């Protein structure tokens, strides 16, 4: 098999966890319409069915850091695929609310693991000049999974086959389990475990040139020796030290804003918003398919632009686009327009602008940047902690939005999210460092020395990756 195809399979199988993540989070919106015919659900139980996955994802993300450091990135992805298979089969065969919630929780553990270890795995295998595009491949496959889930819901809606909607998630989980077995381990993890010869073999396979692989291996080894020479070992506790606290705060703000700009309200509740303005159930599900398709297609240019234009420009323009969309949706909702074509067009236009802006920016960029920010020895644990809070913020929005929607109406909520997207823009402008085109070891050394990141192309100087000296 040619080396190019072998490398392509690494990215495909490594990122396939994204399809599972997207499918399992997206499919419940359609399945929920029909499973209530077989399983009695109160409004509280409906909320638990949806949020059970998010609670499981918090647990999976919290466990991933330590497990990926001890087991290895590849082995943990394999374990996640097994968890996906178990949870999906159990949920599709659930006979009451308790079993359905329990198996959705199991699926969530797999989602949480995948959300930490897959970006970590791809980041550590990718060459620096392609790292953003290759790592964002997982986000593309998340959107593919959501789109496939919406299409599946639509095709099986007439049969009300909610068990098949959920159960078909076994197929990508099985492909992931079979495929990841054939892929290499992260060379950076191998170096950390003293398995330098294996790391050299993996890098030579990935880069296709022994000289280039040797140079990269030497850089990884230098970073490893520097960390070991520190008077105090780098541990997760040191994230709160004066030296690392600034970058930890940046990572936490990144996941905070990604969730509180309102994406979950659109992904989870778009059909509800559309039925509220006069769409029928079938029309709302079909419109949801269109939203999923747009989400997937707009991730493609992000994969190309993230390494050409940089992380910060995409996040800035994405925040402004989302802000404009939320203002449009708020004005449309608060203007008192009666049901009709104009209301439908403006609402769909606002949702489309929002999805396009998010998909080309905040959707993929968070997952690229989180592993880039932290030193190697605490990378897995730090990313795991940030992603745990990512799922916590996700759950908060998913649980609170229906109550706020009922209490305040959609228009006020859209105004709130317009404000959070503006704050997100200011966060990117003022605090976020640019990591484009720099090796993980370069970023790490600047972090440890408290040196500023490389100036941006527009002439502005981002804050230090480390921001403060010890």
NUVO-712418 format. One record per residue (C-alpha): x, z, y; residue number from 0; residue in three letters. Coordinates in pm, 1 decimal. Layout:
% NUVO-712418
X  Z  Y  NUM  Ala
...
This chain:
% NUVO-712418
0.0  0.0  0.0  0  Unk
147.5  -95.7  343.9  1  Unk
267.9  193.1  563.3  2  Unk
22.3  101.1  839.8  3  Unk
-272.9  140.0  603.9  4  Unk
-135.2  470.8  472.9  5  Unk
-111.2  603.1  828.0  6  Unk
-461.6  481.1  908.4  7  Unk
-597.3  672.0  609.4  8  Unk
-438.8  990.7  742.8  9  Unk
-635.1  964.1  1065.4  10  Unk
-955.4  857.4  888.9  11  Unk
-955.8  1133.7  628.8  12  Unk
-822.5  1390.7  873.4  13  Unk
-1099.1  1316.7  1121.9  14  Unk
-1376.6  1270.9  864.6  15  Unk
-1461.8  1636.0  917.0  16  Unk
-1603.1  1522.1  1250.2  17  Unk
-1874.2  1316.2  1077.8  18  Unk
-1977.8  1621.6  877.4  19  Unk
-1979.6  1834.4  1189.5  20  Unk
-2188.5  1582.5  1382.1  21  Unk
-2429.2  1509.2  1095.8  22  Unk
-2503.3  1871.4  1011.4  23  Unk
-2558.0  1969.7  1374.6  24  Unk
-2768.5  1663.3  1455.8  25  Unk
-2988.3  1623.7  1147.6  26  Unk
-3183.7  1946.3  1193.2  27  Unk
-3364.9  1815.5  1503.2  28  Unk
-3560.9  1565.7  1293.5  29  Unk
-3579.3  1770.4  974.7  30  Unk
-3734.7  2060.6  1164.7  31  Unk
-4045.4  1852.3  1235.1  32  Unk
-4126.2  1830.1  863.0  33  Unk
-3970.8  2124.6  680.8  34  Unk
-4233.8  2346.9  840.6  35  Unk
-4485.6  2180.1  606.8  36  Unk
-4305.6  2334.9  306.6  37  Unk
-4152.1  2649.8  454.0  38  Unk
-4349.7  2878.2  683.0  39  Unk
-4155.3  2932.2  1005.4  40  Unk
-4239.6  3146.6  1304.0  41  Unk
-4082.3  3049.0  1639.7  42  Unk
-3818.7  3317.6  1580.4  43  Unk
-3735.8  3177.6  1235.5  44  Unk
-3712.8  2826.1  1380.6  45  Unk
-3454.5  2954.1  1624.6  46  Unk
-3264.4  3123.4  1342.8  47  Unk
-3261.5  2803.2  1136.2  48  Unk
-3098.3  2616.7  1425.8  49  Unk
-2866.9  2894.4  1540.5  50  Unk
-2770.0  3004.4  1188.2  51  Unk
-2524.8  2714.1  1178.3  52  Unk
-2376.9  2820.7  1510.5  53  Unk
-2324.8  3179.9  1393.2  54  Unk
-2154.9  3047.6  1079.8  55  Unk
-1939.8  2822.4  1296.0  56  Unk
-1822.3  3126.7  1492.1  57  Unk
-1714.1  3294.6  1168.7  58  Unk
-1545.2  2979.2  1039.3  59  Unk
-1357.7  2928.5  1365.3  60  Unk
-1250.9  3292.5  1370.6  61  Unk
-1109.4  3270.5  1018.5  62  Unk
-938.6  2935.6  1065.3  63  Unk
-636.3  3042.2  1266.6  64  Unk
-493.6  3285.3  1015.4  65  Unk
-597.7  3078.5  713.1  66  Unk
-445.0  2755.6  846.2  67  Unk
-116.4  2936.0  911.7  68  Unk
-105.8  3078.9  560.5  69  Unk
-270.5  2803.3  354.9  70  Unk
-167.8  2499.8  559.0  71  Unk
-378.9  2255.9  759.7  72  Unk
-452.7  2011.3  477.7  73  Unk
-553.0  2273.7  221.0  74  Unk
-793.6  2435.8  467.3  75  Unk
-959.9  2100.1  540.8  76  Unk
-1010.5  2063.6  164.6  77  Unk
-1165.9  2410.9  152.6  78  Unk
-1394.8  2321.1  443.8  79  Unk
-1522.8  2016.4  255.8  80  Unk
-1612.1  2241.7  -38.6  81  Unk
-1799.6  2475.9  194.3  82  Unk
-1987.6  2176.4  339.1  83  Unk
-2092.9  2061.2  -8.3  84  Unk
-2212.6  2408.0  -113.1  85  Unk
-2407.8  2469.7  206.3  86  Unk
-2562.5  2122.3  221.6  87  Unk
-2686.3  2128.5  -138.4  88  Unk
-2822.9  2479.1  -90.7  89  Unk
-3003.5  2397.3  234.1  90  Unk
-3158.4  2079.6  90.7  91  Unk
-3297.0  2281.3  -202.8  92  Unk
-3405.3  2585.4  1.5  93  Unk
-3739.3  2734.0  -104.0  94  Unk
-3798.1  2982.6  179.0  95  Unk
-3683.5  3062.0  530.3  96  Unk
-3423.2  3317.2  420.3  97  Unk
-3244.1  3076.3  185.8  98  Unk
-3256.3  2795.1  440.8  99  Unk
-3104.6  3016.5  711.3  100  Unk
-2841.1  3147.7  468.8  101  Unk
-2726.2  2801.2  363.3  102  Unk
-2731.4  2675.6  721.3  103  Unk
-2497.5  2967.9  791.2  104  Unk
-2269.6  2846.0  507.9  105  Unk
-2270.0  2494.2  654.0  106  Unk
-2176.7  2650.0  987.0  107  Unk
-1868.5  2811.5  834.1  108  Unk
-1751.9  2463.8  730.6  109  Unk
-1829.6  2328.3  1077.6  110  Unk
-1631.7  2610.4  1240.7  111  Unk
-1330.3  2551.8  1015.5  112  Unk
-1338.1  2176.8  1079.5  113  Unk
-1367.7  2226.0  1455.9  114  Unk
-1037.9  2419.9  1457.3  115  Unk
-820.5  2274.6  1186.0  116  Unk
-900.4  1902.5  1216.9  117  Unk
-788.4  1870.1  1584.0  118  Unk
-490.1  2088.5  1496.4  119  Unk
-396.2  1867.0  1201.1  120  Unk
-429.0  1541.9  1393.9  121  Unk
-242.3  1678.9  1697.0  122  Unk
54.1  1786.8  1486.8  123  Unk
77.4  1454.4  1299.9  124  Unk
28.7  1215.9  1593.5  125  Unk
317.6  1064.0  1796.3  126  Unk
312.4  1190.4  2155.0  127  Unk
229.4  852.6  2315.6  128  Unk
-80.4  815.3  2095.0  129  Unk
-173.9  1179.9  2048.0  130  Unk
-474.3  1180.5  2280.3  131  Unk
-636.7  873.2  2127.9  132  Unk
-574.1  974.0  1767.4  133  Unk
-686.5  1333.4  1815.6  134  Unk
-1001.6  1218.6  1996.5  135  Unk
-1081.7  1015.1  1683.9  136  Unk
-1244.1  1331.9  1551.3  137  Unk
-1475.4  1350.5  1852.8  138  Unk
-1567.7  986.2  1795.7  139  Unk
-1661.9  1068.5  1438.0  140  Unk
-1861.6  1370.7  1558.8  141  Unk
-2069.0  1128.4  1764.8  142  Unk
-2088.7  893.1  1465.3  143  Unk
-2220.1  1183.6  1258.1  144  Unk
-2481.8  1271.0  1520.5  145  Unk
-2590.1  906.0  1543.1  146  Unk
-2612.7  870.8  1163.9  147  Unk
-2819.0  1191.4  1153.2  148  Unk
-3061.5  1057.3  1412.3  149  Unk
-3095.5  725.1  1229.8  150  Unk
-3149.3  908.1  900.5  151  Unk
-3419.5  1124.2  1059.3  152  Unk
-3589.3  811.9  1193.2  153  Unk
-3576.7  619.0  863.4  154  Unk
-3706.2  912.0  657.0  155  Unk
-3962.0  1033.4  910.8  156  Unk
-4256.1  843.6  758.9  157  Unk
-4184.6  1001.6  418.4  158  Unk
-4129.8  1342.0  582.0  159  Unk
-3830.4  1372.4  345.2  160  Unk
-3651.1  1656.9  517.3  161  Unk
-3463.0  1757.4  200.6  162  Unk
-3304.7  1411.9  182.8  163  Unk
-3225.2  1424.9  554.4  164  Unk
-3017.0  1737.3  499.7  165  Unk
-2889.1  1656.9  149.0  166  Unk
-2731.3  1320.6  237.0  167  Unk
-2462.2  1516.2  420.3  168  Unk
-2302.0  1569.3  77.6  169  Unk
-2172.8  1209.9  77.3  170  Unk
-1917.9  1236.0  362.9  171  Unk
-1822.8  1585.9  241.2  172  Unk
-1734.1  1448.1  -102.2  173  Unk
-1536.8  1158.6  50.8  174  Unk
-1342.8  1405.6  264.9  175  Unk
-1263.3  1626.5  -36.0  176  Unk
-1134.5  1333.2  -239.6  177  Unk
-944.0  1172.4  46.6  178  Unk
-765.7  1470.2  202.3  179  Unk
-599.0  1549.9  -132.5  180  Unk
-390.1  1232.3  -94.3  181  Unk
-275.3  1305.7  262.3  182  Unk
41.4  1487.2  382.5  183  Unk
70.6  1834.1  527.7  184  Unk
150.7  1889.3  896.1  185  Unk
529.7  1854.4  946.4  186  Unk
523.1  2129.5  1207.9  187  Unk
359.3  2368.6  960.4  188  Unk
615.1  2269.0  696.1  189  Unk
905.9  2344.0  932.7  190  Unk
752.6  2682.8  1010.1  191  Unk
751.9  2755.5  635.7  192  Unk
1114.3  2647.1  590.7  193  Unk
1022.7  2325.1  405.7  194  Unk
1234.8  2097.9  622.9  195  Unk
1297.5  1826.3  363.2  196  Unk
923.1  1781.2  310.1  197  Unk
872.6  1767.2  686.5  198  Unk
1137.4  1495.5  715.3  199  Unk
964.8  1291.7  443.0  200  Unk
627.3  1322.2  615.7  201  Unk
767.5  1226.1  957.7  202  Unk
952.8  926.8  813.2  203  Unk
629.3  810.2  653.0  204  Unk
435.6  860.8  975.4  205  Unk
685.5  704.4  1216.8  206  Unk
817.3  433.2  985.0  207  Unk
1175.5  492.3  1101.2  208  Unk
1419.8  751.9  969.4  209  Unk
1605.0  778.7  1302.2  210  Unk
1289.8  847.0  1503.5  211  Unk
1171.4  1091.8  1239.3  212  Unk
1508.1  1273.1  1252.5  213  Unk
1493.1  1309.2  1630.4  214  Unk
1139.7  1447.2  1618.5  215  Unk
1231.5  1683.6  1335.3  216  Unk
1527.7  1813.5  1536.2  217  Unk
1298.7  1876.0  1834.6  218  Unk
1052.7  2067.6  1614.5  219  Unk
1336.2  2273.7  1464.9  220  Unk
1471.6  2358.6  1811.6  221  Unk
1128.9  2480.0  1916.9  222  Unk
1102.2  2684.7  1597.9  223  Unk
1443.1  2846.8  1655.9  224  Unk
1355.6  2923.5  2018.4  225  Unk
1040.2  3102.9  1912.3  226  Unk
1220.9  3298.9  1641.8  227  Unk
1485.1  3403.7  1894.9  228  Unk
1228.2  3565.5  2119.8  229  Unk
1278.4  3940.6  2141.8  230  Unk
909.1  3987.1  2066.3  231  Unk
749.4  3756.8  1807.4  232  Unk
475.7  3531.3  1941.6  233  Unk
149.1  3675.9  1818.5  234  Unk
-210.6  3636.8  1920.7  235  Unk
-185.7  3971.7  2103.3  236  Unk
65.4  3816.2  2340.9  237  Unk
-203.6  3583.1  2470.5  238  Unk
-298.6  3868.8  2700.8  239  Unk
57.9  3920.5  2824.2  240  Unk
143.9  3812.9  3180.6  241  Unk
335.1  3514.3  3044.0  242  Unk
61.2  3364.5  2826.5  243  Unk
-253.3  3499.3  2989.2  244  Unk
-285.1  3210.0  3239.0  245  Unk
-285.9  2940.2  2972.4  246  Unk
-526.3  3144.2  2757.7  247  Unk
-761.7  3171.7  3055.1  248  Unk
-736.7  2794.5  3105.8  249  Unk
-823.8  2735.9  2739.8  250  Unk
-1121.7  2970.3  2759.3  251  Unk
-1249.6  2812.3  3080.0  252  Unk
-1218.7  2470.2  2918.2  253  Unk
-1453.9  2566.9  2633.5  254  Unk
-1681.0  2763.2  2869.1  255  Unk
-1743.9  2466.7  3095.5  256  Unk
-1775.2  2219.2  2808.9  257  Unk
-2077.0  2415.7  2686.3  258  Unk
-2228.0  2528.1  3017.3  259  Unk
-2238.6  2181.6  3173.2  260  Unk
-2558.6  2134.5  2972.4  261  Unk
-2465.6  1903.1  2684.8  262  Unk
-2638.4  2120.9  2426.1  263  Unk
-2966.2  2106.5  2615.2  264  Unk
-2956.9  1726.2  2594.8  265  Unk
-2839.7  1698.8  2231.7  266  Unk
-3073.7  1966.2  2091.4  267  Unk
-3376.2  1931.1  2316.6  268  Unk
-3391.5  1568.1  2434.2  269  Unk
-3696.4  1496.1  2210.7  270  Unk
-3871.6  1801.7  2357.8  271  Unk
-3794.5  1689.2  2712.9  272  Unk
-3921.7  1339.5  2635.9  273  Unk
-4245.2  1456.6  2472.9  274  Unk
-4306.1  1678.0  2777.2  275  Unk
-4318.6  1367.7  2999.0  276  Unk
-4557.5  1176.5  2773.6  277  Unk
-4351.9  1026.5  2488.6  278  Unk
-4505.4  1038.3  2142.4  279  Unk
-4310.4  1196.7  1856.7  280  Unk
-4205.8  859.8  1715.5  281  Unk
-4097.1  730.9  2055.7  282  Unk
-3900.2  1048.7  2126.3  283  Unk
-3712.6  1025.4  1793.3  284  Unk
-3637.9  656.7  1856.0  285  Unk
-3512.2  738.1  2206.9  286  Unk
-3296.6  1006.8  2046.5  287  Unk
-3138.2  736.0  1829.1  288  Unk
-3051.3  547.0  2147.5  289  Unk
-2897.1  861.4  2295.5  290  Unk
-2686.9  905.3  1981.9  291  Unk
-2573.4  541.8  1995.4  292  Unk
-2471.0  570.6  2361.2  293  Unk
-2286.0  895.1  2287.0  294  Unk
-2089.9  719.1  2013.1  295  Unk
-2012.4  399.8  2205.6  296  Unk
-1891.6  576.1  2520.6  297  Unk
-1640.6  777.1  2317.2  298  Unk
-1455.3  452.6  2234.3  299  Unk
-1319.6  386.5  2586.9  300  Unk
-1225.3  754.9  2611.1  301  Unk
-989.0  711.4  2314.5  302  Unk
-810.3  432.6  2501.4  303  Unk
-811.0  587.7  2847.3  304  Unk
-703.1  939.5  2752.8  305  Unk
-340.8  835.6  2694.5  306  Unk
-337.1  575.2  2974.0  307  Unk
-505.0  758.7  3260.3  308  Unk
-449.6  1115.3  3148.5  309  Unk
-670.5  1410.1  3063.1  310  Unk
-749.3  1534.0  3414.1  311  Unk
-882.6  1209.2  3567.7  312  Unk
-1129.7  1169.0  3280.1  313  Unk
-1250.3  1526.9  3315.2  314  Unk
-1289.1  1497.2  3693.3  315  Unk
-1490.9  1176.3  3687.2  316  Unk
-1692.4  1297.5  3389.5  317  Unk
-1789.5  1614.8  3574.6  318  Unk
-1900.3  1416.6  3879.6  319  Unk
-2105.9  1179.5  3663.3  320  Unk
-2276.4  1468.3  3484.8  321  Unk
-2346.1  1638.0  3818.0  322  Unk
-2511.7  1323.1  3953.8  323  Unk
-2719.6  1291.3  3635.7  324  Unk
-2840.0  1651.0  3651.9  325  Unk
-2932.1  1611.5  4020.3  326  Unk
-3131.4  1296.7  3930.6  327  Unk
-3311.7  1475.8  3646.8  328  Unk
-3384.3  1777.3  3868.2  329  Unk
-3520.7  1568.9  4156.5  330  Unk
-3728.5  1357.7  3917.1  331  Unk
-3874.8  1666.4  3753.2  332  Unk
-3940.6  1860.8  4073.5  333  Unk
-4084.1  1566.5  4268.3  334  Unk
-4420.9  1591.7  4097.0  335  Unk
-4426.6  1238.1  3961.3  336  Unk
-4722.0  1186.8  3728.5  337  Unk
-4680.6  1046.9  3379.7  338  Unk
-4591.1  679.7  3397.5  339  Unk
-4323.3  415.7  3374.4  340  Unk
-4125.1  535.9  3677.9  341  Unk
-4095.0  891.8  3544.4  342  Unk
-3991.4  761.3  3202.4  343  Unk
-3729.5  523.7  3343.9  344  Unk
-3576.5  784.2  3576.1  345  Unk
-3566.2  1049.4  3302.3  346  Unk
-3410.4  816.3  3046.7  347  Unk
-3167.8  689.5  3312.3  348  Unk
-3059.6  1044.1  3397.5  349  Unk
-3010.6  1134.3  3031.7  350  Unk
-2815.4  811.5  2970.2  351  Unk
-2587.6  871.2  3270.9  352  Unk
-2527.4  1226.4  3156.5  353  Unk
-2446.8  1131.4  2794.8  354  Unk
-2215.9  849.2  2903.0  355  Unk
-2028.8  1076.6  3145.9  356  Unk
-1985.8  1352.2  2888.7  357  Unk
-1888.1  1122.8  2601.0  358  Unk
-1607.8  955.2  2796.1  359  Unk
-1462.2  1283.4  2921.2  360  Unk
-1548.2  1639.6  2826.2  361  Unk
-1656.8  1547.9  2473.4  362  Unk
-1317.6  1431.2  2340.7  363  Unk
-1074.3  1578.6  2595.7  364  Unk
-1138.7  1945.1  2510.8  365  Unk
-1044.1  1889.3  2146.3  366  Unk
-729.1  1701.3  2248.9  367  Unk
-610.6  1957.6  2503.1  368  Unk
-672.7  2286.9  2323.8  369  Unk
-398.1  2238.0  2059.6  370  Unk
-164.7  2098.9  2328.7  371  Unk
-177.7  2411.9  2544.2  372  Unk
-45.9  2676.5  2305.0  373  Unk
298.2  2742.1  2145.8  374  Unk
334.3  2645.9  1779.1  375  Unk
352.7  2996.8  1631.6  376  Unk
20.8  3100.5  1785.5  377  Unk
-135.6  2754.8  1814.1  378  Unk
-370.7  2790.1  1519.7  379  Unk
-479.1  3145.0  1608.3  380  Unk
-518.6  3068.9  1978.8  381  Unk
-716.8  2751.2  1918.8  382  Unk
-925.7  2935.3  1659.9  383  Unk
-1012.1  3208.1  1910.8  384  Unk
-1100.8  2955.3  2181.1  385  Unk
-1319.3  2757.6  1939.2  386  Unk
-1488.2  3078.9  1822.6  387  Unk
-1593.6  3133.9  2183.2  388  Unk
-1688.8  2764.9  2201.9  389  Unk
-1948.5  2824.6  1929.8  390  Unk
-2056.7  3151.0  2091.6  391  Unk
-2121.3  2971.2  2421.4  392  Unk
-2295.1  2692.0  2228.1  393  Unk
-2523.9  2944.8  2059.6  394  Unk
-2602.3  3122.1  2387.3  395  Unk
-2712.5  2797.5  2551.0  396  Unk
-2913.2  2690.0  2243.9  397  Unk
-3094.8  3024.8  2226.0  398  Unk
-3151.6  3086.1  2596.2  399  Unk
-3248.2  2736.8  2716.0  400  Unk
-3597.5  2727.8  2552.5  401  Unk
-3688.1  3057.4  2721.2  402  Unk
-3552.1  2941.4  3056.7  403  Unk
-3732.8  2610.9  3013.4  404  Unk
-4057.9  2799.2  2960.3  405  Unk
-3996.9  3044.8  3245.5  406  Unk
-3853.0  2815.7  3514.3  407  Unk
-3934.4  2463.2  3407.9  408  Unk
-3687.0  2182.2  3344.1  409  Unk
-3612.6  2104.5  3710.5  410  Unk
-3459.8  2443.1  3797.1  411  Unk
-3253.1  2435.7  3479.4  412  Unk
-3117.9  2092.6  3568.8  413  Unk
-3020.3  2223.1  3912.2  414  Unk
-2835.5  2509.8  3743.9  415  Unk
-2639.6  2265.9  3527.8  416  Unk
-2566.6  2049.5  3830.9  417  Unk
-2397.9  2356.9  3978.0  418  Unk
-2196.0  2428.7  3663.2  419  Unk
-2073.4  2068.1  3645.5  420  Unk
-1953.0  2096.6  4005.5  421  Unk
-1766.9  2416.8  3914.8  422  Unk
-1617.3  2232.8  3617.3  423  Unk
-1483.2  1967.1  3854.3  424  Unk
-1318.9  2234.0  4070.3  425  Unk
-1167.5  2400.8  3762.4  426  Unk
-1004.9  2074.1  3651.6  427  Unk
-883.9  1997.2  4003.0  428  Unk
-729.5  2338.8  4068.9  429  Unk
-625.0  2499.9  3741.5  430  Unk
-588.1  2255.9  3453.5  431  Unk
-237.3  2118.8  3374.6  432  Unk
-183.7  1755.3  3272.1  433  Unk
-42.1  1711.4  2919.9  434  Unk
-43.2  1330.5  2889.1  435  Unk
266.3  1168.8  2734.6  436  Unk
454.1  1491.6  2666.5  437  Unk
558.8  1619.1  2324.1  438  Unk
413.0  1945.8  2200.6  439  Unk
763.8  2090.2  2208.7  440  Unk
814.2  1985.9  2574.8  441  Unk
484.2  2146.8  2671.4  442  Unk
579.2  2456.8  2474.1  443  Unk
921.9  2492.2  2635.5  444  Unk
772.3  2461.8  2984.6  445  Unk
517.9  2723.1  2882.6  446  Unk
783.2  2967.4  2760.3  447  Unk
1007.1  2914.8  3064.2  448  Unk
726.0  2929.7  3317.3  449  Unk
811.9  2582.9  3449.1  450  Unk
546.6  2357.7  3604.0  451  Unk
403.0  2068.7  3411.1  452  Unk
493.1  1712.1  3505.1  453  Unk
340.9  1597.5  3838.1  454  Unk
43.0  1371.2  3804.3  455  Unk
31.3  1004.4  3887.4  456  Unk
-184.9  1070.5  4192.0  457  Unk
86.4  1288.2  4342.6  458  Unk
-79.2  1624.7  4291.2  459  Unk
112.1  1896.2  4113.7  460  Unk
-80.2  2082.8  3843.0  461  Unk
-32.6  2450.0  3780.3  462  Unk
234.5  2571.6  3546.8  463  Unk
158.1  2550.8  3177.7  464  Unk
282.9  2908.0  3165.5  465  Unk
198.3  2983.9  3526.8  466  Unk
382.0  3315.1  3535.5  467  Unk
713.5  3456.0  3430.0  468  Unk
720.1  3747.2  3193.3  469  Unk
